């Protein structure tokens, strides 16, 4: 039975997603967010004065836009009186924005919320080594000419040493001189000391997921994404991004899907994270990515008052923690909580969007969800979570093809899911993802009649 404080989503949009270092590499994350938000405001023709809060997820927080949500809101043309704050929950930052919007609307502290996320992984910095930083500090505080020359000499020597270290040591090794790659550090768990790809290797081995199975799933992702592009199924959720310097060229669709991808090509790729015994490659993992996504949330009463026809209502959400080294199983931990809060089960879900951080991670979730033993030992449940029907899973492809801009993906999953639920006349859908650090997030949606 519908109620006034039900939380509904009336519309949403996103930018195209592009592999870091390619089409969107020169676009600041606040500009990506501005493009998505401005399009959302234009599509809905919402009076900016009615927006109570803007909540935007971001992971690689840029130093020149510390509260990036506020920067995006103002640049998109929202009034000065509209408050905005940024959220960070690693890969689920943009799902956290929806969760916070849900809570504010449910509690009655807001009626209209913009929620979303933005990320430019292209702009993650290269951080200089400790020796370089110390010499730079010496130079900046030097008073005499002798002190300045001494500091400058040390700066030049450490700079040269960094080049040598970068050429002669591995990418994960550290020296006092070597630059630190922010994206590599960010994707490495500080609690267990391994990166996300290595966590996927653990799951591949524990769940006996073969390299061929992973490559086949990756190929499926590309084939479905290419089919969705050809049929324009994703076009209505995407707004073009115009590129500098002349803003005549633009990107209008996701850059990642590869129509020419084959199993033979995938099989030629060497393991990336465990070069001797591993099975995770750059072909069966998602790329680091740039992009932004936004949705407009309201209370049911406010949507009715303003004359909006909601696409979906948000039935529930949940987050859950687990071992950081098995973070890829996060969806199997969070989904039972979200489903229970919604009063539903996995078999009720007509569509599922499960983020494809790695093919091995998704396939491990499929196996774990169908395992009664896993449910009893790990989830404290008497029965298995349920079988995940691949015909209902990521039907337009997933992050292996589309990309995973970590601060935006949570909203992209919800946006893609709600549009597809509308097209297929599906009543219930689940959006879920794993979260670096050992967490999972899930949102249950219901299509509005």
Secondary structure by P-SEA (a helix, b strand, c coil): cccccbbbbccccccbbbccccccccccaaaaaaaaaaaaaaaaccccccccbbbbbbccccccccaaaaaaaaaacccccbbbbbbbcccaaaaaaaaaaaaaaaaccccbbbbbcccccccccccccaaaaaaaaaaaacccaaaaaaaaaaaaaaaaaaaaaaaccccccccccbbbcaaaaaaccccccccaaaaaaaaaaaacccaaaaaaaaaaaaaaaaaaaaaccccccbbbbbbcccccccccccccccccccaaaaaaccccccccccccccccccccccbbbbbbbbcaaaaaaaccccccccccccccccccccccaaaaaaaaaaaaaaccccccccbbbcccccaaaaaaaaaaaacaaaaaacccccccccccccccccccccccccccccccaaaaaaaaaaaaaaaacccbbbbccccccccccbbbbbbcc
